[in-house]
């Protein structure tokens, strides 16, 4: 008798990845891996703040293939939400979508609890402008 089969899930743009049991919702997987997905309604599928975009195809960088059948079909709760609100065709509610296999999930900025901040040190160096084109003034006398 074998145990539950794990699915590998990768969240972008954070890059967080991990193994979760198949049948786990995308929202629960995100929480376990430390990915902050907004969910004001507590995962009941009524606020839409947890909308994510699953990516499908072969991802050589991550070594996995993410397919549409690796996520559960949209259920009644998600269908009701789509009927009442605008949810892009390629988006899914992470609180209702269950992982059935390996998946790459993009968390759009509007679904992130904490906005990403890119921190880089300022590297101000003096530089000399040496343009290829130069302005030359020519005085021409009238003939």
N, CA, C and O of each residue as an XYZ file, in Angstrom:
572
protein
N       0.838     -1.171      0.000
C       0.000      0.000      0.000
C       0.884      1.235      0.000
O       1.761      1.367      0.854
N       0.668      2.135     -0.937
C       1.511      3.318     -1.037
C       0.821      4.513     -0.397
O      -0.405      4.551     -0.284
N       1.625      5.489      0.022
C       1.103      6.702      0.651
C       0.616      7.692     -0.391
O       0.603      7.395     -1.585
N       0.217      8.870      0.066
C      -0.279      9.884     -0.866
C       0.829     10.339     -1.814
O       1.990     10.464     -1.426
N       0.448     10.577     -3.042
C       1.398     11.012     -4.058
C       1.577     12.517     -3.930
O       0.608     13.256     -3.754
N       2.811     12.960     -4.020
C       3.098     14.387     -3.909
C       3.130     15.047     -5.274
O       3.450     14.423     -6.285
N       2.792     16.318     -5.274
C       2.880     17.144     -6.476
C       3.873     18.257     -6.188
O       3.887     18.825     -5.096
N       4.694     18.560     -7.164
C       5.631     19.666     -7.001
C       4.950     20.931     -7.507
O       4.385     20.951     -8.600
N       5.010     21.981     -6.703
C       4.399     23.248     -7.089
C       5.444     24.353     -6.979
O       6.220     24.409     -6.026
N       5.442     25.229     -7.982
C       6.368     26.360     -8.016
C       5.543     27.621     -8.163
O       4.694     27.721     -9.048
N       5.799     28.584     -7.288
C       5.089     29.858     -7.335
C       6.010     30.928     -7.900
O       7.145     31.092     -7.455
N       5.498     31.654     -8.892
C       6.241     32.781     -9.435
C       5.484     34.044     -9.089
O       4.264     33.952     -8.953
N       6.059     35.171     -8.938
C       7.463     35.493     -9.155
C       8.372     35.226     -7.964
O       9.574     35.472     -8.057
N       7.838     34.726     -6.838
C       8.663     34.538     -5.645
C       9.695     33.432     -5.809
O      10.750     33.474     -5.176
N       9.403     32.438     -6.655
C      10.333     31.333     -6.839
C      10.208     30.258     -5.776
O      10.973     29.294     -5.790
N       9.264     30.396     -4.856
C       9.077     29.381     -3.819
C       8.581     28.090     -4.459
O       7.737     28.112     -5.355
N       9.112     26.974     -3.992
C       8.736     25.679     -4.550
C       8.732     24.642     -3.444
O       9.390     24.802     -2.416
N       7.981     23.578     -3.675
C       7.934     22.515     -2.685
C       7.015     21.393     -3.117
O       6.350     21.469     -4.150
N       6.994     20.353     -2.306
C       6.155     19.180     -2.546
C       4.957     19.255     -1.610
O       5.101     19.507     -0.413
N       3.781     19.034     -2.167
C       2.555     18.973     -1.367
C       1.760     17.753     -1.817
O       1.932     17.265     -2.935
N       0.902     17.274     -0.951
C       0.071     16.117     -1.294
C      -0.933     16.502     -2.370
O      -1.497     17.595     -2.342
N      -1.151     15.598     -3.316
C      -2.164     15.854     -4.338
C      -3.514     16.006     -3.651
O      -3.811     15.309     -2.681
N      -4.330     16.927     -4.166
C      -5.614     17.220     -3.550
C      -5.569     18.428     -2.638
O      -6.599     18.869     -2.131
N      -4.364     18.970     -2.427
C      -4.202     20.184     -1.634
C      -4.616     21.378     -2.480
O      -4.298     21.431     -3.669
N      -5.318     22.335     -1.887
C      -5.671     23.528     -2.658
C      -4.416     24.360     -2.894
O      -3.454     24.287     -2.130
N      -4.439     25.142     -3.950
C      -3.300     26.004     -4.278
C      -3.049     26.985     -3.136
O      -1.897     27.275     -2.811
N      -4.119     27.499     -2.523
C      -3.980     28.438     -1.407
C      -3.288     27.780     -0.219
O      -2.399     28.384      0.382
N      -3.675     26.557      0.134
C      -3.029     25.849      1.243
C      -1.565     25.557      0.932
O      -0.706     25.681      1.804
N      -1.281     25.172     -0.306
C       0.107     24.917     -0.707
C       0.929     26.193     -0.586
O       2.065     26.164     -0.114
N       0.353     27.306     -1.012
C       1.057     28.589     -0.924
C       1.354     28.937      0.527
O       2.458     29.375      0.849
N       0.393     28.749      1.388
C       0.596     29.058      2.812
C       1.682     28.178      3.416
O       2.502     28.658      4.199
N       1.699     26.900      3.064
C       2.718     25.984      3.598
C       4.119     26.364      3.137
O       5.099     26.154      3.852
N       4.202     26.931      1.925
C       5.510     27.284      1.370
C       5.900     28.728      1.650
O       6.962     29.178      1.221
N       5.051     29.458      2.366
C       5.379     30.837      2.725
C       5.103     31.852      1.637
O       5.700     32.929      1.632
N       4.205     31.527      0.709
C       3.816     32.468     -0.344
C       2.572     33.198      0.148
O       1.568     32.566      0.478
N       2.635     34.514      0.196
C       1.524     35.304      0.721
C       0.505     35.604     -0.360
O       0.687     36.523     -1.159
N      -0.577     34.821     -0.385
C      -1.692     35.073     -1.295
C      -2.833     35.630     -0.455
O      -3.194     35.064      0.577
N      -3.392     36.737     -0.907
C      -4.478     37.394     -0.194
C      -5.729     36.523     -0.225
O      -6.050     35.934     -1.258
N      -6.429     36.439      0.887
C      -7.678     35.677      0.956
C      -8.525     36.256      2.080
O      -8.541     35.730      3.193
N      -9.222     37.334      1.785
C     -10.015     38.045      2.778
C     -11.156     37.186      3.310
O     -11.506     37.277      4.487
N     -11.740     36.350      2.449
C     -12.915     35.549      2.831
C     -12.543     34.266      3.566
O     -13.427     33.498      3.947
N     -11.261     34.024      3.769
C     -10.848     32.820      4.478
C     -10.902     31.560      3.636
O     -11.011     30.458      4.172
N     -10.828     31.714      2.320
C     -10.805     30.551      1.432
C     -12.171     29.992      1.093
O     -12.290     28.809      0.772
N     -13.212     30.823      1.157
C     -14.567     30.352      0.844
C     -14.965     30.618     -0.601
O     -16.058     30.233     -1.018
N     -14.093     31.275     -1.379
C     -14.364     31.505     -2.797
C     -15.336     32.622     -3.088
O     -16.011     32.603     -4.118
N     -15.421     33.609     -2.192
C     -16.380     34.691     -2.430
C     -15.735     36.060     -2.630
O     -16.402     36.990     -3.085
N     -14.457     36.202     -2.300
C     -13.838     37.532     -2.432
C     -13.052     37.693     -3.732
O     -12.952     38.804     -4.253
N     -12.499     36.615     -4.257
C     -11.737     36.685     -5.501
C     -10.345     37.258     -5.362
O      -9.644     37.411     -6.362
N      -9.925     37.578     -4.152
C      -8.603     38.170     -3.947
C      -7.481     37.149     -4.120
O      -6.315     37.523     -4.245
N      -7.826     35.876     -4.129
C      -6.810     34.821     -4.220
C      -6.623     34.315     -5.647
O      -6.065     33.237     -5.853
N      -7.082     35.078     -6.630
C      -6.984     34.634     -8.029
C      -5.522     34.490     -8.448
O      -4.701     35.370     -8.187
N      -5.211     33.382     -9.094
C      -3.859     33.108     -9.588
C      -3.948     32.684    -11.047
O      -5.022     32.350    -11.547
N      -2.803     32.703    -11.719
C      -2.743     32.291    -13.118
C      -1.850     31.061    -13.237
O      -0.633     31.171    -13.094
N      -2.434     29.894    -13.496
C      -1.594     28.717    -13.698
C      -0.892     28.797    -15.055
O      -1.481     29.222    -16.048
N       0.359     28.386    -15.077
C       1.131     28.369    -16.326
C       1.230     26.919    -16.788
O       1.504     26.019    -15.993
N       1.008     26.706    -18.069
C       1.024     25.350    -18.609
C       2.143     25.194    -19.621
O       2.439     26.115    -20.383
N       2.763     24.023    -19.622
C       3.838     23.734    -20.559
C       4.983     23.040    -19.856
O       4.878     22.640    -18.697
N       6.083     22.907    -20.585
C       7.277     22.275    -20.049
C       8.229     23.366    -19.575
O       8.545     24.287    -20.328
N       8.680     23.268    -18.347
C       9.554     24.270    -17.756
C      10.901     23.629    -17.443
O      11.112     23.087    -16.357
N      11.805     23.701    -18.415
C      13.122     23.077    -18.268
C      13.889     23.684    -17.100
O      14.635     22.990    -16.409
N      13.703     24.979    -16.884
C      14.393     25.668    -15.788
C      14.066     25.018    -14.444
O      14.932     24.892    -13.578
N      12.807     24.608    -14.280
C      12.364     24.009    -13.025
C      12.341     22.483    -13.081
O      12.210     21.821    -12.052
N      12.470     21.930    -14.285
C      12.475     20.482    -14.439
C      11.113     19.836    -14.263
O      11.025     18.687    -13.830
N      10.043     20.562    -14.594
C       8.707     19.979    -14.483
C       7.864     20.325    -15.707
O       8.183     21.230    -16.478
N       6.792     19.582    -15.854
C       5.792     19.870    -16.879
C       4.485     20.165    -16.159
O       3.978     19.340    -15.398
N       3.952     21.345    -16.409
C       2.701     21.772    -15.794
C       1.603     21.670    -16.841
O       1.681     22.305    -17.892
N       0.586     20.876    -16.558
C      -0.501     20.667    -17.518
C      -1.832     21.081    -16.902
O      -1.982     21.135    -15.681
N      -2.786     21.369    -17.766
C      -4.098     21.814    -17.308
C      -4.779     20.757    -16.432
O      -5.500     21.088    -15.490
N      -4.542     19.492    -16.752
C      -5.158     18.432    -15.955
C      -4.487     18.237    -14.598
O      -4.926     17.405    -13.804
N      -3.427     18.997    -14.328
C      -2.774     18.938    -13.021
C      -3.482     19.812    -11.992
O      -3.090     19.851    -10.826
N      -4.534     20.519    -12.434
C      -5.396     21.271    -11.522
C      -6.808     20.720    -11.647
O      -7.216     20.257    -12.712
N      -7.544     20.776    -10.549
C      -8.926     20.288    -10.577
C      -9.776     21.163    -11.489
O      -9.427     22.308    -11.776
N     -10.887     20.612    -11.934
C     -11.844     21.380    -12.736
C     -12.422     22.489    -11.858
O     -12.465     22.364    -10.635
N     -12.862     23.567    -12.490
C     -13.517     24.640    -11.744
C     -14.820     24.098    -11.166
O     -15.646     23.543    -11.890
N     -14.995     24.262     -9.870
C     -16.190     23.748     -9.205
C     -17.331     24.747     -9.215
O     -17.264     25.791     -9.864
N     -18.370     24.407     -8.488
C     -19.574     25.238     -8.435
C     -19.294     26.605     -7.819
O     -19.808     27.618     -8.294
N     -18.483     26.638     -6.767
C     -18.163     27.907     -6.106
C     -17.443     28.836     -7.074
O     -17.759     30.022     -7.158
N     -16.476     28.294     -7.802
C     -15.725     29.106     -8.761
C     -16.607     29.537     -9.930
O     -16.484     30.662    -10.414
N     -17.481     28.669    -10.381
C     -18.405     29.012    -11.469
C     -19.358     30.121    -11.034
O     -19.653     31.027    -11.812
N     -19.839     30.052     -9.795
C     -20.714     31.105     -9.270
C     -19.973     32.433     -9.200
O     -20.527     33.482     -9.528
N     -18.707     32.378     -8.765
C     -17.925     33.616     -8.684
C     -17.726     34.205    -10.081
O     -17.868     35.414    -10.268
N     -17.402     33.366    -11.056
C     -17.220     33.837    -12.438
C     -18.495     34.467    -12.988
O     -18.434     35.456    -13.718
N     -19.646     33.901    -12.643
C     -20.923     34.410    -13.139
C     -21.242     35.792    -12.567
O     -21.886     36.605    -13.231
N     -20.796     36.058    -11.348
C     -21.127     37.323    -10.687
C     -20.047     38.392    -10.824
O     -20.350     39.581    -10.732
N     -18.813     38.001    -11.038
C     -17.692     38.951    -11.067
C     -16.857     38.730    -12.319
O     -17.008     37.736    -13.030
N     -15.994     39.663    -12.559
C     -15.067     39.523    -13.688
C     -13.818     38.782    -13.226
O     -13.061     39.265    -12.384
N     -13.627     37.624    -13.786
C     -12.426     36.839    -13.525
C     -11.906     36.404    -14.883
O     -12.605     35.723    -15.634
N     -10.687     36.795    -15.196
C     -10.109     36.473    -16.505
C     -10.179     34.969    -16.755
O     -10.099     34.167    -15.825
N     -10.328     34.607    -18.011
C     -10.496     33.199    -18.389
C      -9.315     32.331    -17.960
O      -9.488     31.147    -17.672
N      -8.109     32.918    -17.916
C      -6.927     32.132    -17.556
C      -6.660     32.106    -16.049
O      -5.692     31.486    -15.607
N      -7.495     32.762    -15.266
C      -7.304     32.817    -13.815
C      -8.139     31.759    -13.110
O      -9.187     31.335    -13.598
N      -7.643     31.346    -11.949
C      -8.357     30.403    -11.082
C      -8.345     30.955     -9.666
O      -7.440     31.700     -9.291
N      -9.346     30.591     -8.885
C      -9.358     30.938     -7.465
C      -8.501     29.905     -6.742
O      -8.790     28.709     -6.788
N      -7.446     30.369     -6.076
C      -6.513     29.427     -5.451
C      -7.140     28.670     -4.286
O      -6.649     27.608     -3.901
N      -8.221     29.205     -3.721
C      -8.861     28.519     -2.592
C      -9.714     27.340     -3.043
O     -10.055     26.484     -2.227
N     -10.067     27.279     -4.328
C     -10.896     26.168     -4.813
C     -10.144     25.232     -5.752
O     -10.530     24.072     -5.900
N      -9.079     25.711     -6.387
C      -8.309     24.882     -7.323
C      -7.401     23.931     -6.546
O      -6.593     24.364     -5.724
N      -7.542     22.642     -6.812
C      -6.725     21.640     -6.128
C      -5.616     21.135     -7.045
O      -5.807     20.978     -8.251
N      -4.463     20.887     -6.451
C      -3.316     20.373     -7.195
C      -3.461     18.866     -7.381
O      -3.609     18.122     -6.412
N      -3.417     18.430     -8.632
C      -3.509     17.005     -8.953
C      -2.217     16.489     -9.579
O      -2.108     15.310     -9.916
N      -1.240     17.384     -9.730
C       0.047     17.047    -10.328
C       0.954     18.262    -10.246
O       0.604     19.267     -9.627
N       2.117     18.168    -10.869
C       3.080     19.267    -10.846
C       2.493     20.507    -11.502
O       1.800     20.416    -12.516
N       2.777     21.675    -10.913
C       2.197     22.907    -11.445
C       3.100     24.102    -11.189
O       3.831     24.161    -10.201
N       3.023     25.057    -12.118
C       3.668     26.358    -11.962
C       2.535     27.366    -11.852
O       1.684     27.457    -12.737
N       2.530     28.121    -10.763
C       1.445     29.055    -10.472
C       2.013     30.464    -10.369
O       2.932     30.718     -9.590
N       1.457     31.379    -11.165
C       1.859     32.783    -11.099
C       0.888     33.528    -10.191
O      -0.328     33.461    -10.372
N       1.443     34.238     -9.212
C       0.628     35.035     -8.297
C       0.723     36.487     -8.758
O       1.765     37.119     -8.584
N      -0.354     37.030     -9.347
C      -0.302     38.402     -9.844
C      -0.193     39.402     -8.691
O      -0.561     39.081     -7.561
N       0.307     40.606     -8.963
C       0.492     41.605     -7.899
C      -0.773     41.886     -7.089
O      -0.695     42.097     -5.879
N      -1.935     41.893     -7.741
C      -3.166     42.208     -7.011
C      -3.596     41.097     -6.055
O      -4.477     41.316     -5.224
N      -2.999     39.919     -6.153
C      -3.323     38.818     -5.243
C      -2.267     38.628     -4.163
O      -2.422     37.776     -3.288
N      -1.203     39.405     -4.215
C      -0.138     39.282     -3.228
C      -0.459     40.144     -2.015
O      -0.874     41.295     -2.151
N      -0.263     39.577     -0.824
C      -0.496     40.330      0.403
C       0.566     41.408      0.540
O       0.253     42.571      0.795
N       1.803     41.022      0.372
C       2.916     41.965      0.474
C       3.435     42.252     -0.919
O       3.764     41.330     -1.665
N       3.508     43.492     -1.265
C       4.018     43.882     -2.571
C       5.518     43.623     -2.613
O       6.224     43.837     -1.628
N       5.990     43.164     -3.752
C       7.413     42.881     -3.885
C       8.205     44.173     -3.965
O       7.805     45.128     -4.632
N       9.327     44.184     -3.278
C      10.215     45.332     -3.293
C      11.569     44.849     -3.793
O      12.148     43.915     -3.239
N      12.057     45.482     -4.823
C      13.375     45.138     -5.339
C      14.369     46.079     -4.683
O      14.301     47.296     -4.856
N      15.280     45.506     -3.939
C      16.270     46.321     -3.241
C      17.624     46.109     -3.891
O      18.143     44.994     -3.951
N      18.171     47.193     -4.367
C      19.498     47.147     -4.964
C      20.286     48.333     -4.441
O      19.732     49.403     -4.189
N      21.579     48.133     -4.282
C      22.439     49.230     -3.873
C      22.679     50.144     -5.057
O      22.827     49.692     -6.192
N      22.713     51.426     -4.775
C      22.994     52.402     -5.815
C      24.481     52.353     -6.124
O      25.318     52.475     -5.229
N      24.794     52.176     -7.371
C      26.183     52.105     -7.800
C      26.449     53.295     -8.710
O      26.515     53.158     -9.931
N      26.600     54.466     -8.095
C      26.801     55.692     -8.869
C      28.289     55.856     -9.170
O      29.110     56.042     -8.272
N      28.603     55.783    -10.442
C      29.985     55.962    -10.879
C      30.042     57.116    -11.863
O      29.114     57.313    -12.647
N      31.118     57.872    -11.827
C      31.230     58.947    -12.823
C      31.457     58.342    -14.208
O      32.153     57.338    -14.358
N      30.871     58.960    -15.190
C      31.077     58.479    -16.551
C      31.201     59.684    -17.477
O      30.684     60.765    -17.195
N      31.889     59.472    -18.570
C      32.151     60.532    -19.537
C      31.272     60.291    -20.756
O      31.235     59.189    -21.303
N      30.566     61.336    -21.171
C      29.763     61.238    -22.382
C      30.663     61.444    -23.586
O      31.362     62.453    -23.679
N      30.649     60.511    -24.489
C      31.421     60.616    -25.722
C      30.513     60.188    -26.870
O      30.630     59.072    -27.375
N      29.600     61.087    -27.284
C      28.635     60.702    -28.313
C      29.278     60.522    -29.681
O      30.298     61.135    -29.995
N      28.661     59.673    -30.480
C      29.121     59.423    -31.837
C      28.783     60.620    -32.720
O      29.544     60.962    -33.625
N      27.675     61.239    -32.468
C      27.231     62.393    -33.257
C      27.532     63.656    -32.471
O      27.252     63.747    -31.276
N      28.110     64.633    -33.169
C      28.447     65.908    -32.527
C      27.873     67.061    -33.341
O      27.685     66.951    -34.552
N      27.605     68.149    -32.668
C      27.092     69.345    -33.319
C      28.273     70.214    -33.734
O      29.113     70.580    -32.913
N      28.321     70.538    -35.026
C      29.347     71.438    -35.543
C      28.637     72.618    -36.189
O      27.701     72.434    -36.967
N      29.075     73.812    -35.874
C      28.506     75.015    -36.473
C      29.436     75.476    -37.585
O      30.646     75.595    -37.395
N      28.849     75.733    -38.746
C      29.628     76.164    -39.905
C      29.101     77.521    -40.342
O      27.900     77.692    -40.554
N      29.998     78.477    -40.474
C      29.626     79.795    -40.997
C      29.954     79.828    -42.480
O      31.090     79.574    -42.880
N      28.962     80.141    -43.287
C      29.133     80.198    -44.735
C      28.848     81.629    -45.170
O      27.836     82.223    -44.795
N      29.774     82.173    -45.978
C      29.550     83.532    -46.495
C      28.684     83.459    -47.732
O      28.722     82.484    -48.483
N      27.904     84.505    -47.931
C      27.023     84.556    -49.090
C      27.842     84.791    -50.338
O      28.781     85.586    -50.307
N      27.517     84.117    -51.453
C      28.288     84.316    -52.684
C      27.944     85.601    -53.411
O      28.520     85.889    -54.460
